[in-house]
Amino acid sequence: MQFKVIAHDTETAARTGEITTSRGIIRTPVFMPVATRGAVRALSGRDVDELDFDIILSNTYHLYLRPGLDVLRAAGGLHGFMNFHRPILTDSGGFQVFSLSDFCKVYDDGVEFRSHVDGSPHYFSPESVLDAQKGIGSDIMMVLDQCTHYPVAEKEARDAVDRTVRWAGASHRYWHERFDHDKQALFAIVQGSVFSGLRKECVERLLELPFPGYAIGGLSVGEPKELYREITEFTMALLPEERPRYMMGVGSPLEILYAISQGTDMFDSVMPTRIARNGTLFTSNGRVNIKSAAFESDLSPLDPACGCYVCRTCSRAYLRHLFRSGEISALIYNTFHNLYFMNYFMREVRESIAGGFFVDVYRRWEALYEGDI
């Protein structure tokens, strides 16, 4: 994997770049749709191809449980299994230590968990997580880390930082010795909750190892927006400019814009697809709640400025009817539109940085989505 910065914004730290992998070029800043189990929920593989994202994200924990590594290896990895031939990034399963904490016990050398599917016992170590990602065949792998809840005591956050750094060191050694670095890159993850001193310490310790990229984890887990922004700005400024910077789990347009203004290159979140399944849609004029009675007889397109299949062929009234009738097609249409929006949105942001008008684009979207989180 190689990364190069192509253009800088003159008023902020925003930048455009390219991550080159063996399966294609990723244009940054980039949003990665979440295909947790090897599928974007409510969409077919043909839909995902048509959306034309440079990269998608899948999850090691879930793929390890189902369909299992033997099936994936036999298929030639996740790319062959789901017939997707662009880059894939896999989370390590560290977030599931956080989100499925009732099923997990954290030790100094790894995580013991019981499957949320059938209760069977399993153990993830820094090394075994990389072995799993080798079987998946992901182009960018994430180290095993420990994400903490918010709020959290500083002592607990420090313990998580110590484990995260120790696991990152073990991961880097294992990756350096046993992996093809050109085909599978490895990113470290910065933890430290909302404690700036812990964030700084975590970055300094991780920078002792030459990872190809660095991610910020442990944000967007319930902390106030002001704290999210404060820690984003503080931490991003500590990360090396010559490496990709990845903000994990952030999908709100405004928070993406803020992180980009601080120099972030990569994002992922289930938010755009989750809210789509609940009837909330992103448009060029702000959010739309398609369930609203105001759209019962509205035969205009969802977003006249949008070129997606949904906006070309479906009225607001029809989309509302599908959703209120419980039709599966409502979930498909809504999800497709929101991801089309995210790809268009990121493309416009990249063009604005390269063209020198990023701040104007930022202000326009800020006015439209003011009050969003």
C-alpha positions in Angstrom: 0.0 0.0 0.0 1.2 3.5 -0.8 -0.3 6.9 0.1 0.3 10.3 -1.4 -1.3 13.7 -0.7 -2.4 15.4 -3.9 -3.8 18.7 -2.7 -4.2 20.8 0.5 -6.8 23.3 1.4 -5.3 26.7 2.0 -7.6 27.7 5.0 -7.8 24.4 6.9 -5.9 21.1 7.3 -8.2 19.4 4.7 -6.4 17.4 2.0 -7.0 15.1 -0.9 -4.9 12.0 -1.6 -4.7 8.5 -3.0 -4.2 5.2 -1.3 -2.9 2.7 -3.8 -3.5 -1.0 -3.1 -3.1 -4.1 -5.2 -6.8 -4.0 -5.9 -7.2 -0.4 -6.9 -6.8 3.2 -5.9 -8.8 4.8 -3.0 -9.5 8.5 -3.5 -9.4 10.4 -0.2 -11.2 11.7 1.7 -13.3 8.6 1.4 -16.4 7.2 3.1 -16.5 3.4 3.3 -19.9 1.7 3.3 -20.2 -1.0 6.0 -20.7 -4.5 4.8 -20.4 -6.1 8.2 -21.0 -9.7 7.2 -19.9 -9.4 3.6 -23.0 -7.6 2.5 -24.3 -4.0 2.8 -27.6 -4.5 4.5 -30.7 -4.2 2.2 -28.6 -4.1 -0.9 -27.5 -6.6 -3.5 -24.0 -7.0 -4.9 -25.2 -5.4 -8.1 -26.4 -2.3 -6.1 -23.0 -2.1 -4.4 -21.2 -2.2 -7.7 -23.5 0.5 -9.2 -22.8 2.8 -6.2 -19.1 2.7 -7.3 -17.4 3.1 -3.9 -13.6 2.8 -4.0 -13.6 0.6 -0.8 -16.0 -1.1 1.6 -15.6 -2.2 5.2 -16.3 -5.6 6.7 -15.9 -7.0 10.2 -13.5 -9.8 11.3 -15.5 -10.9 14.3 -18.8 -11.5 12.4 -17.1 -13.1 9.4 -15.1 -15.4 11.7 -18.3 -16.7 13.2 -20.3 -16.8 10.0 -19.5 -18.1 7.4 -16.2 -19.0 9.0 -12.6 -18.8 7.8 -12.6 -22.3 6.1 -15.4 -21.2 3.8 -13.8 -17.9 3.1 -10.4 -19.4 2.4 -12.0 -22.0 0.0 -13.7 -19.1 -1.9 -10.4 -17.2 -2.2 -11.2 -14.8 0.6 -14.0 -12.4 1.0 -13.5 -10.8 -2.4 -14.2 -14.1 -4.1 -17.0 -15.1 -1.7 -19.0 -11.9 -2.3 -17.7 -11.3 -5.8 -16.4 -7.8 -5.0 -13.0 -7.0 -6.5 -12.1 -3.5 -5.1 -10.3 -2.9 -1.8 -11.8 -4.1 1.5 -10.9 -2.9 5.0 -11.6 -5.2 7.9 -12.1 -4.0 11.5 -10.4 -6.4 13.9 -13.3 -7.1 16.1 -12.1 -4.8 18.8 -15.3 -2.7 18.6 -17.2 -5.9 19.5 -15.3 -6.0 22.7 -17.1 -2.7 23.4 -20.5 -3.3 21.8 -20.8 -6.9 22.9 -19.1 -6.5 26.3 -21.6 -8.8 28.1 -20.2 -11.7 26.0 -16.5 -10.8 26.5 -13.7 -11.0 29.1 -10.6 -8.9 28.4 -7.2 -10.1 29.4 -3.7 -8.6 29.0 -3.0 -10.9 26.0 -6.4 -10.9 24.3 -10.1 -11.3 24.5 -12.2 -14.3 25.5 -15.7 -14.2 24.2 -18.8 -16.3 23.7 -20.4 -16.2 20.3 -23.6 -14.1 20.3 -24.9 -16.6 17.7 -24.6 -19.9 19.6 -22.7 -19.3 22.8 -19.6 -21.1 21.7 -16.3 -20.0 23.3 -13.5 -18.3 21.3 -10.3 -16.4 22.0 -8.9 -13.4 20.0 -5.3 -12.5 20.4 -3.4 -9.8 18.4 -1.9 -12.5 16.3 -5.0 -14.7 15.7 -7.0 -11.6 14.6 -4.4 -11.0 11.9 -4.6 -14.7 10.9 -8.3 -14.3 10.5 -7.9 -11.2 8.4 -5.4 -13.1 6.2 -8.1 -15.7 5.6 -10.6 -12.9 4.8 -8.0 -11.4 2.4 -8.6 -7.8 3.4 -6.5 -5.2 1.8 -6.3 -3.1 4.9 -6.3 -4.8 8.3 -6.9 -3.2 11.7 -5.0 -4.2 14.9 -6.9 -5.6 17.9 -7.6 -2.8 20.3 -9.8 -2.0 23.3 -12.5 0.6 22.9 -14.0 2.1 26.1 -17.5 3.3 26.9 -18.3 6.9 27.5 -18.2 8.1 30.2 -15.3 6.1 31.6 -12.9 6.6 34.5 -9.4 7.8 33.5 -7.8 4.7 35.2 -10.0 2.4 33.0 -9.1 4.4 29.9 -5.4 4.2 30.7 -5.6 0.5 31.1 -7.3 0.3 27.7 -4.5 2.4 26.2 -1.8 0.2 27.7 -3.5 -2.9 26.2 -4.1 -1.3 22.9 -0.4 -0.2 22.6 0.8 -3.6 23.7 -1.5 -5.4 21.3 -0.4 -3.0 18.5 3.3 -3.9 19.1 2.5 -7.7 19.0 0.4 -7.1 15.8 3.2 -5.2 14.1 5.8 -7.8 14.8 3.6 -10.6 13.6 2.5 -8.7 10.5 6.2 -7.7 9.7 7.3 -11.3 9.9 4.5 -13.2 8.2 2.5 -11.0 5.8 2.9 -9.7 2.3 3.0 -6.0 3.1 2.1 -5.0 -0.5 -1.1 -6.9 -0.4 -2.2 -6.4 3.2 -1.5 -3.2 5.0 -1.9 -2.8 8.8 -3.3 0.2 10.6 -2.9 1.0 14.3 -5.7 2.5 16.4 -5.4 5.4 18.8 -7.4 5.1 22.0 -7.7 7.3 25.2 -11.4 8.2 25.4 -11.8 12.0 25.9 -8.5 12.4 27.9 -6.1 14.4 25.8 -3.1 13.3 27.8 -3.9 9.7 27.2 -4.5 10.3 23.5 -1.1 12.1 23.2 0.6 9.2 25.0 -1.1 6.6 22.9 0.0 8.4 19.7 3.6 8.8 20.8 3.9 5.1 21.7 2.3 3.9 18.5 4.5 6.1 16.4 7.5 4.1 17.6 6.3 1.5 15.1 6.1 2.4 11.4 2.4 1.4 10.7 1.2 2.2 7.1 -1.8 4.1 8.6 -3.3 5.3 11.8 -6.9 5.4 13.0 -8.7 7.2 15.8 -11.0 4.9 17.7 -13.2 5.3 20.8 -15.0 8.4 19.6 -18.7 8.8 18.5 -19.6 6.4 21.3 -21.9 8.8 23.1 -19.7 11.7 24.1 -21.0 15.3 23.5 -20.3 16.8 20.1 -18.0 19.4 21.5 -15.8 16.8 23.1 -15.8 14.7 19.9 -14.5 17.8 18.0 -12.0 18.8 20.7 -10.4 15.3 20.8 -10.5 15.0 17.0 -8.6 18.2 16.5 -6.2 17.4 19.2 -5.4 13.9 18.1 -5.4 14.5 14.4 -2.7 17.1 14.8 -0.4 14.5 16.4 -0.6 12.0 13.6 2.0 11.9 10.8 1.0 13.8 7.6 2.5 11.2 5.3 0.2 8.4 6.5 -3.6 8.0 6.0 -5.7 9.1 8.9 -8.9 7.2 9.6 -11.7 8.3 11.9 -13.6 5.2 12.9 -17.4 5.1 13.2 -18.3 8.6 12.1 -21.1 9.0 9.4 -22.8 12.4 10.0 -22.1 14.8 7.1 -21.3 17.6 9.5 -18.9 15.6 11.7 -17.3 14.2 8.6 -16.7 17.7 7.3 -15.3 18.8 10.6 -12.9 15.9 10.8 -11.8 16.5 7.1 -11.1 20.1 8.1 -8.7 18.7 10.7 -6.9 16.4 8.1 -8.9 13.2 8.2 -8.8 10.9 5.2 -11.1 7.9 5.8 -14.4 7.3 7.4 -16.9 4.5 8.0 -20.3 4.3 9.7 -23.5 2.3 9.7 -25.4 5.6 10.3 -26.4 6.4 6.7 -27.8 2.9 6.1 -29.3 2.5 9.6 -31.3 5.8 9.4 -32.3 4.9 5.8 -34.0 1.8 7.1 -35.8 4.0 9.6 -37.1 6.4 7.0 -34.6 9.2 7.3 -32.9 10.3 4.1 -30.0 12.7 3.2 -30.7 15.2 0.4 -29.0 18.3 -1.1 -31.6 20.3 0.9 -31.1 18.6 4.3 -32.6 15.6 6.0 -36.0 14.3 4.9 -38.2 12.1 7.1 -40.0 10.1 4.4 -42.6 8.9 7.0 -44.0 12.5 7.2 -47.7 13.0 6.3 -46.5 16.0 4.3 -45.3 13.7 1.5 -48.6 11.7 1.2 -49.5 13.3 -2.1 -46.1 14.8 -3.0 -45.3 13.5 -6.5 -42.0 15.3 -6.8 -38.6 13.5 -6.6 -37.0 12.9 -3.3 -34.1 15.1 -4.3 -34.3 16.8 -7.8 -30.6 17.5 -7.7 -29.7 13.8 -7.1 -28.9 11.5 -10.1 -29.5 8.2 -8.3 -32.0 5.6 -9.6 -34.4 6.3 -6.7 -34.6 10.0 -7.3 -35.0 9.5 -11.1 -37.9 7.0 -10.8 -39.7 7.4 -7.5 -41.8 10.2 -6.0 -41.8 11.2 -2.4 -45.3 9.9 -2.1 -44.4 6.5 -3.5 -41.4 6.2 -1.1 -43.6 7.1 1.8 -46.2 4.6 0.7 -43.6 1.8 0.5 -42.2 2.6 3.9 -45.6 2.8 5.6 -46.7 -0.4 3.9 -43.7 -2.3 5.2 -42.4 -3.1 1.8 -38.9 -4.5 1.6 -38.3 -2.3 -1.4 -38.5 0.7 0.9 -35.4 -0.4 2.7 -33.6 -1.0 -0.6 -34.5 2.3 -2.1 -33.8 4.3 1.0 -30.4 2.6 1.6 -29.4 2.9 -2.0 -30.2 6.6 -2.0 -28.4 7.4 1.2 -25.2 5.7 0.1 -25.4 7.4 -3.3 -25.6 10.7 -1.4 -22.6 9.8 0.7 -20.5 9.0 -2.4 -21.6 12.2 -4.2 -21.0 14.2 -1.0 -17.4 12.9 -0.6 -16.7 13.5 -4.3 -17.9 17.1 -4.0 -15.7 17.6 -0.9 -12.6 16.2 -2.7 -13.3 18.5 -5.7 -13.7 21.5 -3.4 -10.4 20.9 -1.6 -8.6 20.5 -5.0 -10.3 23.6 -6.4 -9.7 25.8 -3.4 -13.4 26.3 -2.2 -13.7 23.7 0.6 -14.7 26.3 3.2 -17.6 27.5 0.9 -18.8 23.9 0.6 -18.4 23.3 4.3 -20.5 26.4 5.1 -23.2 25.4 2.7 -23.6 21.9 4.1 -23.4 23.3 7.7 -26.3 25.6 7.0 -28.4 22.7 5.5 -27.6 20.2 8.3 -27.3 22.5 11.3 -28.4 20.7 14.4 -27.5 17.3 13.1 -25.1 15.1 15.1 
